[in-house]
Amino acid sequence: MAMKITEECISCGACEPECPRSAISEGEKIFVIDPNVCTECKDEGGPKCVPVCPVDCIKKA
């Protein structure tokens, strides 16, 4: 399973540097998470992107 960024994203970019797998990138309108790369940071104790999101738009896919 992977995380997903919803349409509520304000494209602030706070999540991108937090991803240890570089699965987050800037999309056309919002940031996106590559589901083939995202591991939900299971080895790091949980998603690192979720706590830094100011609008709580990162959910489990």
C-alpha distance matrix in Angstrom:
0.0 3.8 7.1 9.8 13.5 15.7 19.2 20.7 20.2 23.7 22.9 24.3 22.3 21.8 18.1 18.6 20.6 18.4 15.5 16.3 14.4 16.1 13.0 14.9 18.0 20.6 20.3 23.2 23.3 20.5 18.1 14.9 11.7 11.1 7.5 9.1 10.1 7.9 7.0 7.4 10.8 10.5 13.8 15.4 15.1 12.4 11.8 15.1 15.0 15.0 18.4 20.2 19.5 22.8 21.8 18.6 16.7 13.3 10.9 7.4 6.7
3.8 0.0 3.8 6.6 10.2 12.9 16.4 17.8 16.9 20.2 19.3 20.6 18.5 18.2 14.5 14.9 17.1 15.2 12.3 13.7 11.9 13.1 9.8 11.2 14.4 16.9 16.9 20.0 20.0 17.0 14.5 11.4 8.1 8.1 5.3 7.9 8.2 5.3 5.9 5.7 9.3 10.3 13.5 14.3 14.4 11.3 9.6 12.5 11.8 12.2 15.8 17.1 16.2 19.7 18.8 15.9 13.8 10.3 8.7 6.1 5.6
7.1 3.8 0.0 3.8 7.0 9.8 13.4 14.4 13.4 16.7 16.1 17.3 15.6 15.1 11.6 12.7 15.3 13.3 11.1 13.4 12.4 12.8 9.7 9.8 12.9 15.0 15.1 18.2 17.6 14.3 11.9 9.4 6.8 8.6 7.1 10.5 10.1 6.8 8.0 6.2 9.6 11.5 14.6 14.4 14.3 10.7 8.1 10.6 9.1 9.0 12.8 13.9 12.7 16.0 15.1 12.2 10.1 6.5 5.5 4.4 5.1
9.8 6.6 3.8 0.0 3.8 6.3 9.8 11.3 10.5 14.1 13.7 15.5 14.4 14.6 11.6 12.6 15.8 14.6 12.7 15.6 14.4 13.9 10.5 9.5 11.7 13.0 12.4 15.1 14.3 11.1 9.5 7.1 5.9 8.4 7.8 11.6 11.8 9.3 11.4 9.9 13.1 15.2 18.3 17.9 17.8 14.1 11.1 12.8 10.3 10.1 13.9 14.3 12.2 15.1 13.5 11.2 8.2 5.5 5.3 5.9 5.1
13.5 10.2 7.0 3.8 0.0 3.8 6.9 8.0 6.7 10.3 10.1 12.2 11.6 12.2 9.8 11.3 14.8 14.0 13.0 16.4 15.7 14.4 11.5 9.2 10.6 10.9 10.5 12.9 11.3 8.0 6.8 5.9 6.7 10.1 10.8 14.4 14.2 11.8 14.3 12.5 15.2 17.8 20.5 19.5 19.5 15.8 12.4 13.2 9.9 9.6 13.0 12.7 9.9 12.3 10.5 9.1 5.6 4.5 6.4 8.7 8.5
15.7 12.9 9.8 6.3 3.8 0.0 3.8 5.4 6.1 9.8 10.8 13.3 13.8 14.6 12.8 14.6 18.1 17.4 16.7 20.2 19.5 18.1 15.2 12.8 13.6 13.1 11.9 13.3 11.0 8.3 8.9 8.6 10.1 13.2 13.5 17.3 17.6 15.3 17.6 15.6 18.5 20.8 23.8 22.8 22.4 18.6 15.4 16.4 13.0 11.9 15.0 14.8 11.4 12.8 10.1 9.0 5.3 6.3 7.4 10.0 9.6
19.2 16.4 13.4 9.8 6.9 3.8 0.0 3.8 5.3 8.3 9.9 12.9 14.1 15.6 14.6 16.1 19.7 19.6 19.2 22.8 22.2 20.2 17.5 14.7 14.6 13.1 11.4 11.7 8.8 7.2 9.3 10.0 12.5 15.5 16.4 20.0 20.3 18.5 21.0 19.2 22.0 24.5 27.4 26.2 25.9 22.2 18.8 19.3 15.7 14.8 17.5 16.7 13.0 13.6 10.6 10.9 7.4 9.6 11.1 13.8 13.1
20.7 17.8 14.4 11.3 8.0 5.4 3.8 0.0 3.8 6.4 9.1 11.2 13.2 14.0 13.7 15.9 19.2 18.9 19.2 22.9 22.9 21.1 18.8 15.7 15.8 14.3 13.5 14.0 10.6 8.6 10.4 11.9 14.2 17.6 18.5 22.2 22.0 19.7 22.0 19.7 22.1 24.6 27.4 25.7 25.2 21.6 18.2 18.4 14.8 13.4 15.4 14.5 10.7 10.4 7.1 8.2 5.7 9.0 11.1 14.5 14.7
20.2 16.9 13.4 10.5 6.7 6.1 5.3 3.8 0.0 3.8 5.5 7.8 9.4 10.6 10.4 12.3 15.6 15.7 16.2 20.0 20.0 17.9 16.0 12.6 12.5 10.9 10.8 11.8 8.8 5.8 7.1 9.4 11.9 15.5 17.1 20.5 19.9 17.8 20.3 18.2 20.2 23.1 25.6 23.7 23.6 20.2 16.6 16.2 12.4 11.9 13.9 12.3 8.7 9.0 6.9 8.3 5.8 8.3 11.3 14.6 14.9
23.7 20.2 16.7 14.1 10.3 9.8 8.3 6.4 3.8 0.0 3.8 5.5 8.4 10.1 11.2 12.9 15.8 16.5 17.6 21.4 21.8 19.2 18.0 14.3 13.5 11.2 11.7 12.2 8.9 6.8 8.5 11.7 14.6 18.1 20.2 23.3 22.4 20.5 23.1 21.0 22.6 25.7 27.8 25.7 25.8 22.6 19.0 17.9 14.1 14.0 15.2 12.8 9.5 8.8 7.6 10.3 8.9 11.5 14.8 18.2 18.6
22.9 19.3 16.1 13.7 10.1 10.8 9.9 9.1 5.5 3.8 0.0 3.8 5.5 8.3 9.3 10.0 13.0 14.4 15.2 18.9 19.1 16.2 15.3 11.5 10.2 7.7 8.9 10.0 7.6 5.2 6.0 9.7 12.6 16.0 18.5 21.3 20.1 18.7 21.6 20.0 21.2 24.6 26.4 24.3 25.0 22.0 18.2 16.8 13.1 14.0 15.4 12.6 10.0 10.3 10.1 12.2 10.5 12.0 15.5 18.4 18.7
24.3 20.6 17.3 15.5 12.2 13.3 12.9 11.2 7.8 5.5 3.8 0.0 3.8 5.7 8.1 9.3 11.4 12.8 14.5 18.1 19.1 16.3 16.1 12.4 11.6 9.8 12.0 13.4 11.3 8.9 8.6 12.1 14.4 17.8 20.4 23.0 21.2 19.5 22.1 20.2 20.8 24.4 25.8 23.3 23.9 21.3 17.7 15.6 12.2 13.2 13.7 10.4 8.5 8.5 9.7 12.0 11.5 12.8 16.6 19.6 20.5
22.3 18.5 15.6 14.4 11.6 13.8 14.1 13.2 9.4 8.4 5.5 3.8 0.0 3.8 5.5 5.6 7.8 9.6 11.2 14.6 15.5 12.7 12.9 9.3 8.7 7.8 10.8 13.1 11.9 9.2 7.3 10.4 12.1 15.3 18.0 20.2 18.1 16.7 19.3 17.9 18.1 21.8 22.9 20.6 21.7 19.2 15.6 13.3 10.2 12.2 13.1 9.7 8.7 10.2 11.7 13.0 12.2 12.4 16.1 18.6 19.4
21.8 18.2 15.1 14.6 12.2 14.6 15.6 14.0 10.6 10.1 8.3 5.7 3.8 0.0 3.8 5.8 6.8 7.4 9.9 13.3 15.0 12.9 13.4 10.3 11.0 11.0 14.0 16.6 15.2 12.0 9.9 12.3 13.1 16.4 18.6 20.9 18.5 16.5 18.4 16.4 16.3 19.9 20.9 18.1 19.0 16.7 13.4 10.6 7.9 9.8 9.8 6.2 6.4 8.2 10.6 11.5 11.8 11.6 15.2 17.8 19.3
18.1 14.5 11.6 11.6 9.8 12.8 14.6 13.7 10.4 11.2 9.3 8.1 5.5 3.8 0.0 3.8 5.8 5.4 6.8 10.5 11.9 10.1 10.1 7.3 9.1 10.2 12.9 16.0 15.0 11.5 8.5 9.9 9.9 13.1 15.1 17.3 14.9 12.7 14.7 12.8 12.9 16.5 17.7 15.3 16.2 13.7 10.2 7.9 4.8 7.5 8.7 6.2 6.3 9.5 11.1 10.8 10.5 9.1 12.5 14.6 16.1
18.6 14.9 12.7 12.6 11.3 14.6 16.1 15.9 12.3 12.9 10.0 9.3 5.6 5.8 3.8 0.0 3.8 5.5 5.8 9.1 9.9 7.3 8.0 5.2 6.3 8.1 11.4 14.7 14.6 11.5 8.1 9.2 9.1 11.6 14.3 15.9 13.3 12.0 14.5 13.6 13.4 17.2 17.9 15.9 17.7 15.5 12.0 9.8 7.5 10.8 12.3 9.8 10.0 13.0 14.5 14.3 13.3 11.8 14.9 16.4 17.3
20.6 17.1 15.3 15.8 14.8 18.1 19.7 19.2 15.6 15.8 13.0 11.4 7.8 6.8 5.8 3.8 0.0 3.8 5.6 7.8 9.7 7.7 9.9 8.2 9.4 11.4 14.9 18.2 18.1 15.2 11.8 12.9 12.4 14.4 16.8 18.0 14.8 13.6 15.5 14.7 13.5 17.2 17.2 14.8 16.9 15.5 12.6 9.6 8.6 12.1 12.7 10.2 11.7 14.5 16.7 16.5 16.2 14.5 17.5 18.9 20.1
18.4 15.2 13.3 14.6 14.0 17.4 19.6 18.9 15.7 16.5 14.4 12.8 9.6 7.4 5.4 5.5 3.8 0.0 3.8 6.3 9.0 8.4 9.9 8.9 11.3 13.6 16.6 20.1 19.7 16.3 12.9 13.4 12.1 14.3 16.0 17.3 14.1 12.1 13.2 11.8 10.3 14.0 14.1 11.4 13.2 11.8 9.1 5.9 5.7 9.3 9.7 8.1 10.2 13.5 15.7 14.8 14.9 12.8 15.4 16.6 18.3
15.5 12.3 11.1 12.7 13.0 16.7 19.2 19.2 16.2 17.6 15.2 14.5 11.2 9.9 6.8 5.8 5.6 3.8 0.0 3.8 5.4 5.3 6.5 6.6 9.8 12.8 15.5 19.2 19.3 15.9 12.3 11.7 9.6 11.1 12.6 13.7 10.3 8.6 9.9 9.3 8.1 11.9 12.2 10.4 12.7 11.0 8.3 6.4 6.3 10.0 11.6 10.8 12.1 15.7 17.2 15.8 15.2 12.4 14.4 14.9 16.1
16.3 13.7 13.4 15.6 16.4 20.2 22.8 22.9 20.0 21.4 18.9 18.1 14.6 13.3 10.5 9.1 7.8 6.3 3.8 0.0 3.8 5.7 7.9 9.5 12.4 15.7 18.4 22.1 22.7 19.5 15.7 14.8 12.2 12.8 13.9 14.0 10.3 9.2 9.7 10.1 7.7 11.0 10.3 8.9 12.0 11.4 9.8 8.2 9.6 13.0 14.3 13.8 15.6 19.2 20.9 19.3 18.8 15.7 17.3 17.1 18.3
14.4 11.9 12.4 14.4 15.7 19.5 22.2 22.9 20.0 21.8 19.1 19.1 15.5 15.0 11.9 9.9 9.7 9.0 5.4 3.8 0.0 3.8 5.4 8.2 11.0 14.7 16.8 20.6 21.6 18.7 14.9 13.3 10.4 9.9 11.1 10.6 6.8 6.8 8.1 9.7 8.4 11.4 11.1 10.9 13.9 12.9 11.1 10.5 11.2 14.5 16.5 16.1 17.2 20.9 22.0 20.3 19.1 15.9 17.1 16.4 16.9
16.1 13.1 12.8 13.9 14.4 18.1 20.2 21.1 17.9 19.2 16.2 16.3 12.7 12.9 10.1 7.3 7.7 8.4 5.3 5.7 3.8 0.0 3.8 5.5 7.6 11.2 13.6 17.3 18.5 15.8 12.1 10.9 8.8 8.8 11.3 11.2 7.8 8.2 10.7 11.8 11.2 14.6 14.7 14.0 16.8 15.2 12.7 11.6 11.0 14.6 16.7 15.5 16.1 19.6 20.6 19.5 18.0 15.3 17.1 17.1 17.2
13.0 9.8 9.7 10.5 11.5 15.2 17.5 18.8 16.0 18.0 15.3 16.1 12.9 13.4 10.1 8.0 9.9 9.9 6.5 7.9 5.4 3.8 0.0 3.8 6.6 10.3 11.8 15.6 16.7 13.9 10.3 8.1 5.4 5.1 7.6 8.2 5.4 5.5 8.9 10.0 10.6 13.8 14.8 14.6 16.7 14.5 11.7 11.6 10.4 13.4 16.3 15.5 15.3 18.9 19.3 17.9 15.8 12.9 14.4 14.1 13.7
14.9 11.2 9.8 9.5 9.2 12.8 14.7 15.7 12.6 14.3 11.5 12.4 9.3 10.3 7.3 5.2 8.2 8.9 6.6 9.5 8.2 5.5 3.8 0.0 3.8 7.1 9.1 12.8 13.4 10.5 6.8 5.6 4.5 6.5 9.4 11.1 9.0 8.3 11.6 11.5 12.4 15.9 17.2 16.2 18.0 15.4 12.0 11.3 9.0 11.9 14.6 13.2 12.6 15.8 16.2 15.4 13.3 11.0 13.3 14.0 13.8
18.0 14.4 12.9 11.7 10.6 13.6 14.6 15.8 12.5 13.5 10.2 11.6 8.7 11.0 9.1 6.3 9.4 11.3 9.8 12.4 11.0 7.6 6.6 3.8 0.0 3.8 6.2 9.9 11.1 8.9 5.6 5.5 6.6 8.0 11.6 13.0 11.4 11.6 15.1 15.3 16.1 19.6 20.8 19.8 21.6 19.1 15.6 14.6 12.0 14.8 17.3 15.2 14.2 16.9 17.2 17.1 14.7 13.3 15.8 16.9 16.3
20.6 16.9 15.0 13.0 10.9 13.1 13.1 14.3 10.9 11.2 7.7 9.8 7.8 11.0 10.2 8.1 11.4 13.6 12.8 15.7 14.7 11.2 10.3 7.1 3.8 0.0 3.8 6.8 7.8 6.3 4.3 6.2 8.9 10.8 14.3 16.1 14.9 14.9 18.4 18.2 19.3 22.8 24.2 22.9 24.5 21.8 18.1 17.0 13.9 16.2 18.5 16.0 14.4 16.4 16.4 17.0 14.5 14.0 16.9 18.5 17.8
20.3 16.9 15.1 12.4 10.5 11.9 11.4 13.5 10.8 11.7 8.9 12.0 10.8 14.0 12.9 11.4 14.9 16.6 15.5 18.4 16.8 13.6 11.8 9.1 6.2 3.8 0.0 3.8 5.6 5.2 4.9 5.7 9.1 10.6 13.8 15.8 15.6 15.7 19.4 19.3 21.0 24.3 26.0 25.1 26.4 23.4 19.8 19.3 16.0 17.8 20.5 18.4 16.2 18.0 17.2 17.7 14.6 14.4 16.8 18.3 16.9
23.2 20.0 18.2 15.1 12.9 13.3 11.7 14.0 11.8 12.2 10.0 13.4 13.1 16.6 16.0 14.7 18.2 20.1 19.2 22.1 20.6 17.3 15.6 12.8 9.9 6.8 3.8 0.0 3.8 6.1 7.8 9.0 12.5 13.9 16.9 18.9 19.0 19.3 22.9 22.8 24.7 27.9 29.7 28.8 30.0 26.9 23.2 22.7 19.3 20.7 23.3 21.1 18.5 19.8 18.6 19.6 16.5 17.0 19.3 20.9 19.3
23.3 20.0 17.6 14.3 11.3 11.0 8.8 10.6 8.8 8.9 7.6 11.3 11.9 15.2 15.0 14.6 18.1 19.7 19.3 22.7 21.6 18.5 16.7 13.4 11.1 7.8 5.6 3.8 0.0 3.8 7.1 9.2 13.0 15.2 17.8 20.4 20.4 19.9 23.4 22.6 24.6 27.8 29.8 28.6 29.4 26.1 22.4 21.9 18.2 19.1 21.4 19.2 16.3 17.0 15.5 16.9 13.9 15.1 17.6 19.8 18.6
20.5 17.0 14.3 11.1 8.0 8.3 7.2 8.6 5.8 6.8 5.2 8.9 9.2 12.0 11.5 11.5 15.2 16.3 15.9 19.5 18.7 15.8 13.9 10.5 8.9 6.3 5.2 6.1 3.8 0.0 3.8 6.4 10.1 12.9 15.4 18.2 17.9 16.9 20.2 19.1 21.0 24.2 26.4 25.0 25.7 22.4 18.6 18.1 14.4 15.3 17.7 15.7 12.7 13.9 12.6 13.6 10.6 11.5 14.3 16.6 15.8
18.1 14.5 11.9 9.5 6.8 8.9 9.3 10.4 7.1 8.5 6.0 8.6 7.3 9.9 8.5 8.1 11.8 12.9 12.3 15.7 14.9 12.1 10.3 6.8 5.6 4.3 4.9 7.8 7.1 3.8 0.0 3.8 7.0 10.1 12.8 15.5 14.6 13.6 16.9 16.0 17.7 21.0 22.9 21.6 22.5 19.4 15.7 15.0 11.5 13.0 15.6 13.6 11.3 13.4 12.8 13.1 10.3 10.1 13.0 15.0 14.5
14.9 11.4 9.4 7.1 5.9 8.6 10.0 11.9 9.4 11.7 9.7 12.1 10.4 12.3 9.9 9.2 12.9 13.4 11.7 14.8 13.3 10.9 8.1 5.6 5.5 6.2 5.7 9.0 9.2 6.4 3.8 0.0 3.8 6.6 9.2 11.9 11.5 10.7 14.2 13.8 15.9 19.0 21.1 20.3 21.3 18.1 14.6 14.7 11.6 13.1 16.3 15.1 13.0 15.6 14.8 14.1 11.0 9.7 11.7 12.8 11.7
11.7 8.1 6.8 5.9 6.7 10.1 12.5 14.2 11.9 14.6 12.6 14.4 12.1 13.1 9.9 9.1 12.4 12.1 9.6 12.2 10.4 8.8 5.4 4.5 6.6 8.9 9.1 12.5 13.0 10.1 7.0 3.8 0.0 3.8 6.0 8.8 8.1 6.9 10.5 10.4 12.6 15.5 17.6 17.2 18.4 15.3 12.0 12.6 10.2 12.0 15.5 14.8 13.4 16.7 16.1 14.6 11.8 9.3 10.6 10.8 9.9
11.1 8.1 8.6 8.4 10.1 13.2 15.5 17.6 15.5 18.1 16.0 17.8 15.3 16.4 13.1 11.6 14.4 14.3 11.1 12.8 9.9 8.8 5.1 6.5 8.0 10.8 10.6 13.9 15.2 12.9 10.1 6.6 3.8 0.0 3.8 5.4 5.5 6.1 9.8 11.1 13.2 15.7 17.6 17.9 19.4 16.7 13.9 14.9 13.2 15.2 18.6 18.2 17.1 20.4 19.9 18.3 15.4 12.7 13.3 12.6 10.9
7.5 5.3 7.1 7.8 10.8 13.5 16.4 18.5 17.1 20.2 18.5 20.4 18.0 18.6 15.1 14.3 16.8 16.0 12.6 13.9 11.1 11.3 7.6 9.4 11.6 14.3 13.8 16.9 17.8 15.4 12.8 9.2 6.0 3.8 0.0 3.8 5.4 5.2 8.0 9.5 12.3 14.0 16.3 17.2 18.3 15.5 13.2 15.2 13.9 15.3 18.9 19.3 18.2 21.6 20.7 18.5 15.8 12.7 12.2 10.4 8.4
9.1 7.9 10.5 11.6 14.4 17.3 20.0 22.2 20.5 23.3 21.3 23.0 20.2 20.9 17.3 15.9 18.0 17.3 13.7 14.0 10.6 11.2 8.2 11.1 13.0 16.1 15.8 18.9 20.4 18.2 15.5 11.9 8.8 5.4 3.8 0.0 3.8 6.0 8.3 11.1 13.0 14.4 16.1 17.6 19.2 17.0 15.2 17.0 16.3 18.2 21.6 21.8 21.2 24.7 24.2 22.0 19.4 16.2 15.8 13.7 11.8
10.1 8.2 10.1 11.8 14.2 17.6 20.3 22.0 19.9 22.4 20.1 21.2 18.1 18.5 14.9 13.3 14.8 14.1 10.3 10.3 6.8 7.8 5.4 9.0 11.4 14.9 15.6 19.0 20.4 17.9 14.6 11.5 8.1 5.5 5.4 3.8 0.0 3.8 6.4 9.3 10.4 12.3 13.5 14.7 16.7 14.8 13.0 14.2 13.9 16.3 19.4 19.4 19.3 23.0 23.0 21.0 18.8 15.5 15.6 14.0 13.0
7.9 5.3 6.8 9.3 11.8 15.3 18.5 19.7 17.8 20.5 18.7 19.5 16.7 16.5 12.7 12.0 13.6 12.1 8.6 9.2 6.8 8.2 5.5 8.3 11.6 14.9 15.7 19.3 19.9 16.9 13.6 10.7 6.9 6.1 5.2 6.0 3.8 0.0 3.8 5.7 7.4 9.6 11.5 12.2 13.7 11.4 9.4 11.0 10.8 12.8 16.0 16.5 16.4 20.1 20.1 17.7 15.9 12.3 12.2 10.7 10.5
7.0 5.9 8.0 11.4 14.3 17.6 21.0 22.0 20.3 23.1 21.6 22.1 19.3 18.4 14.7 14.5 15.5 13.2 9.9 9.7 8.1 10.7 8.9 11.6 15.1 18.4 19.4 22.9 23.4 20.2 16.9 14.2 10.5 9.8 8.0 8.3 6.4 3.8 0.0 3.8 5.1 6.2 8.3 9.8 11.0 9.1 8.4 10.7 11.7 13.2 16.0 17.3 17.7 21.5 21.6 18.8 17.5 13.7 13.0 10.8 11.4
7.4 5.7 6.2 9.9 12.5 15.6 19.2 19.7 18.2 21.0 20.0 20.2 17.9 16.4 12.8 13.6 14.7 11.8 9.3 10.1 9.7 11.8 10.0 11.5 15.3 18.2 19.3 22.8 22.6 19.1 16.0 13.8 10.4 11.1 9.5 11.1 9.3 5.7 3.8 0.0 3.8 5.4 8.5 8.7 8.9 6.1 4.9 8.0 9.0 9.8 12.6 14.3 14.7 18.4 18.5 15.5 14.7 10.9 10.1 8.4 10.1
10.8 9.3 9.6 13.1 15.2 18.5 22.0 22.1 20.2 22.6 21.2 20.8 18.1 16.3 12.9 13.4 13.5 10.3 8.1 7.7 8.4 11.2 10.6 12.4 16.1 19.3 21.0 24.7 24.6 21.0 17.7 15.9 12.6 13.2 12.3 13.0 10.4 7.4 5.1 3.8 0.0 3.8 5.4 5.1 6.4 4.9 4.9 6.7 9.1 10.6 12.5 14.1 15.4 19.2 20.0 17.2 16.9 13.3 13.2 12.0 13.9
10.5 10.3 11.5 15.2 17.8 20.8 24.5 24.6 23.1 25.7 24.6 24.4 21.8 19.9 16.5 17.2 17.2 14.0 11.9 11.0 11.4 14.6 13.8 15.9 19.6 22.8 24.3 27.9 27.8 24.2 21.0 19.0 15.5 15.7 14.0 14.4 12.3 9.6 6.2 5.4 3.8 0.0 3.8 5.4 5.5 5.2 7.3 9.8 12.4 13.1 14.8 17.0 18.4 21.9 22.6 19.4 19.3 15.6 14.7 12.8 14.8
13.8 13.5 14.6 18.3 20.5 23.8 27.4 27.4 25.6 27.8 26.4 25.8 22.9 20.9 17.7 17.9 17.2 14.1 12.2 10.3 11.1 14.7 14.8 17.2 20.8 24.2 26.0 29.7 29.8 26.4 22.9 21.1 17.6 17.6 16.3 16.1 13.5 11.5 8.3 8.5 5.4 3.8 0.0 3.8 5.8 7.4 9.5 10.9 14.0 15.4 16.5 18.3 20.2 23.8 24.9 22.1 22.1 18.5 18.1 16.4 18.3
15.4 14.3 14.4 17.9 19.5 22.8 26.2 25.7 23.7 25.7 24.3 23.3 20.6 18.1 15.3 15.9 14.8 11.4 10.4 8.9 10.9 14.0 14.6 16.2 19.8 22.9 25.1 28.8 28.6 25.0 21.6 20.3 17.2 17.9 17.2 17.6 14.7 12.2 9.8 8.7 5.1 5.4 3.8 0.0 3.8 5.8 7.7 8.0 11.6 13.0 13.5 15.2 17.6 21.0 22.5 19.9 20.4 17.0 17.2 16.3 18.7
15.1 14.4 14.3 17.8 19.5 22.4 25.9 25.2 23.6 25.8 25.0 23.9 21.7 19.0 16.2 17.7 16.9 13.2 12.7 12.0 13.9 16.8 16.7 18.0 21.6 24.5 26.4 30.0 29.4 25.7 22.5 21.3 18.4 19.4 18.3 19.2 16.7 13.7 11.0 8.9 6.4 5.5 5.8 3.8 0.0 3.8 7.2 8.4 11.9 12.1 12.4 15.0 17.1 20.3 21.6 18.6 19.6 16.3 16.0 15.1 18.0
12.4 11.3 10.7 14.1 15.8 18.6 22.2 21.6 20.2 22.6 22.0 21.3 19.2 16.7 13.7 15.5 15.5 11.8 11.0 11.4 12.9 15.2 14.5 15.4 19.1 21.8 23.4 26.9 26.1 22.4 19.4 18.1 15.3 16.7 15.5 17.0 14.8 11.4 9.1 6.1 4.9 5.2 7.4 5.8 3.8 0.0 3.8 6.3 9.1 8.9 10.0 12.7 14.3 17.6 18.4 15.3 16.0 12.7 12.2 11.4 14.5
11.8 9.6 8.1 11.1 12.4 15.4 18.8 18.2 16.6 19.0 18.2 17.7 15.6 13.4 10.2 12.0 12.6 9.1 8.3 9.8 11.1 12.7 11.7 12.0 15.6 18.1 19.8 23.2 22.4 18.6 15.7 14.6 12.0 13.9 13.2 15.2 13.0 9.4 8.4 4.9 4.9 7.3 9.5 7.7 7.2 3.8 0.0 3.8 5.6 5.9 7.9 10.0 11.1 14.7 15.5 12.5 12.8 9.4 9.7 9.7 12.5
15.1 12.5 10.6 12.8 13.2 16.4 19.3 18.4 16.2 17.9 16.8 15.6 13.3 10.6 7.9 9.8 9.6 5.9 6.4 8.2 10.5 11.6 11.6 11.3 14.6 17.0 19.3 22.7 21.9 18.1 15.0 14.7 12.6 14.9 15.2 17.0 14.2 11.0 10.7 8.0 6.7 9.8 10.9 8.0 8.4 6.3 3.8 0.0 3.8 5.7 6.5 7.5 9.6 13.1 14.8 12.6 13.3 10.5 12.0 12.7 15.4
15.0 11.8 9.1 10.3 9.9 13.0 15.7 14.8 12.4 14.1 13.1 12.2 10.2 7.9 4.8 7.5 8.6 5.7 6.3 9.6 11.2 11.0 10.4 9.0 12.0 13.9 16.0 19.3 18.2 14.4 11.5 11.6 10.2 13.2 13.9 16.3 13.9 10.8 11.7 9.0 9.1 12.4 14.0 11.6 11.9 9.1 5.6 3.8 0.0 3.8 5.8 5.7 6.6 10.3 11.6 9.8 10.0 7.5 9.9 11.5 13.8
15.0 12.2 9.0 10.1 9.6 11.9 14.8 13.4 11.9 14.0 14.0 13.2 12.2 9.8 7.5 10.8 12.1 9.3 10.0 13.0 14.5 14.6 13.4 11.9 14.8 16.2 17.8 20.7 19.1 15.3 13.0 13.1 12.0 15.2 15.3 18.2 16.3 12.8 13.2 9.8 10.6 13.1 15.4 13.0 12.1 8.9 5.9 5.7 3.8 0.0 3.8 5.6 5.5 8.9 9.6 6.9 8.0 5.8 7.8 10.0 12.9
18.4 15.8 12.8 13.9 13.0 15.0 17.5 15.4 13.9 15.2 15.4 13.7 13.1 9.8 8.7 12.3 12.7 9.7 11.6 14.3 16.5 16.7 16.3 14.6 17.3 18.5 20.5 23.3 21.4 17.7 15.6 16.3 15.5 18.6 18.9 21.6 19.4 16.0 16.0 12.6 12.5 14.8 16.5 13.5 12.4 10.0 7.9 6.5 5.8 3.8 0.0 3.8 5.7 8.1 10.0 8.0 10.4 9.2 11.2 13.5 16.6
20.2 17.1 13.9 14.3 12.7 14.8 16.7 14.5 12.3 12.8 12.6 10.4 9.7 6.2 6.2 9.8 10.2 8.1 10.8 13.8 16.1 15.5 15.5 13.2 15.2 16.0 18.4 21.1 19.2 15.7 13.6 15.1 14.8 18.2 19.3 21.8 19.4 16.5 17.3 14.3 14.1 17.0 18.3 15.2 15.0 12.7 10.0 7.5 5.7 5.6 3.8 0.0 3.8 6.2 9.0 8.5 10.4 9.8 12.8 15.4 18.0
19.5 16.2 12.7 12.2 9.9 11.4 13.0 10.7 8.7 9.5 10.0 8.5 8.7 6.4 6.3 10.0 11.7 10.2 12.1 15.6 17.2 16.1 15.3 12.6 14.2 14.4 16.2 18.5 16.3 12.7 11.3 13.0 13.4 17.1 18.2 21.2 19.3 16.4 17.7 14.7 15.4 18.4 20.2 17.6 17.1 14.3 11.1 9.6 6.6 5.5 5.7 3.8 0.0 3.8 5.6 5.4 6.9 7.3 10.7 13.9 16.1
22.8 19.7 16.0 15.1 12.3 12.8 13.6 10.4 9.0 8.8 10.3 8.5 10.2 8.2 9.5 13.0 14.5 13.5 15.7 19.2 20.9 19.6 18.9 15.8 16.9 16.4 18.0 19.8 17.0 13.9 13.4 15.6 16.7 20.4 21.6 24.7 23.0 20.1 21.5 18.4 19.2 21.9 23.8 21.0 20.3 17.6 14.7 13.1 10.3 8.9 8.1 6.2 3.8 0.0 3.8 5.9 8.2 10.0 13.2 16.7 18.9
21.8 18.8 15.1 13.5 10.5 10.1 10.6 7.1 6.9 7.6 10.1 9.7 11.7 10.6 11.1 14.5 16.7 15.7 17.2 20.9 22.0 20.6 19.3 16.2 17.2 16.4 17.2 18.6 15.5 12.6 12.8 14.8 16.1 19.9 20.7 24.2 23.0 20.1 21.6 18.5 20.0 22.6 24.9 22.5 21.6 18.4 15.5 14.8 11.6 9.6 10.0 9.0 5.6 3.8 0.0 3.8 5.6 8.6 11.4 15.1 17.0
18.6 15.9 12.2 11.2 9.1 9.0 10.9 8.2 8.3 10.3 12.2 12.0 13.0 11.5 10.8 14.3 16.5 14.8 15.8 19.3 20.3 19.5 17.9 15.4 17.1 17.0 17.7 19.6 16.9 13.6 13.1 14.1 14.6 18.3 18.5 22.0 21.0 17.7 18.8 15.5 17.2 19.4 22.1 19.9 18.6 15.3 12.5 12.6 9.8 6.9 8.0 8.5 5.4 5.9 3.8 0.0 3.8 5.8 8.0 11.7 14.0
16.7 13.8 10.1 8.2 5.6 5.3 7.4 5.7 5.8 8.9 10.5 11.5 12.2 11.8 10.5 13.3 16.2 14.9 15.2 18.8 19.1 18.0 15.8 13.3 14.7 14.5 14.6 16.5 13.9 10.6 10.3 11.0 11.8 15.4 15.8 19.4 18.8 15.9 17.5 14.7 16.9 19.3 22.1 20.4 19.6 16.0 12.8 13.3 10.0 8.0 10.4 10.4 6.9 8.2 5.6 3.8 0.0 3.8 6.3 10.1 11.5
13.3 10.3 6.5 5.5 4.5 6.3 9.6 9.0 8.3 11.5 12.0 12.8 12.4 11.6 9.1 11.8 14.5 12.8 12.4 15.7 15.9 15.3 12.9 11.0 13.3 14.0 14.4 17.0 15.1 11.5 10.1 9.7 9.3 12.7 12.7 16.2 15.5 12.3 13.7 10.9 13.3 15.6 18.5 17.0 16.3 12.7 9.4 10.5 7.5 5.8 9.2 9.8 7.3 10.0 8.6 5.8 3.8 0.0 3.8 7.1 8.9
10.9 8.7 5.5 5.3 6.4 7.4 11.1 11.1 11.3 14.8 15.5 16.6 16.1 15.2 12.5 14.9 17.5 15.4 14.4 17.3 17.1 17.1 14.4 13.3 15.8 16.9 16.8 19.3 17.6 14.3 13.0 11.7 10.6 13.3 12.2 15.8 15.6 12.2 13.0 10.1 13.2 14.7 18.1 17.2 16.0 12.2 9.7 12.0 9.9 7.8 11.2 12.8 10.7 13.2 11.4 8.0 6.3 3.8 0.0 3.8 6.2
7.4 6.1 4.4 5.9 8.7 10.0 13.8 14.5 14.6 18.2 18.4 19.6 18.6 17.8 14.6 16.4 18.9 16.6 14.9 17.1 16.4 17.1 14.1 14.0 16.9 18.5 18.3 20.9 19.8 16.6 15.0 12.8 10.8 12.6 10.4 13.7 14.0 10.7 10.8 8.4 12.0 12.8 16.4 16.3 15.1 11.4 9.7 12.7 11.5 10.0 13.5 15.4 13.9 16.7 15.1 11.7 10.1 7.1 3.8 0.0 3.8
6.7 5.6 5.1 5.1 8.5 9.6 13.1 14.7 14.9 18.6 18.7 20.5 19.4 19.3 16.1 17.3 20.1 18.3 16.1 18.3 16.9 17.2 13.7 13.8 16.3 17.8 16.9 19.3 18.6 15.8 14.5 11.7 9.9 10.9 8.4 11.8 13.0 10.5 11.4 10.1 13.9 14.8 18.3 18.7 18.0 14.5 12.5 15.4 13.8 12.9 16.6 18.0 16.1 18.9 17.0 14.0 11.5 8.9 6.2 3.8 0.0
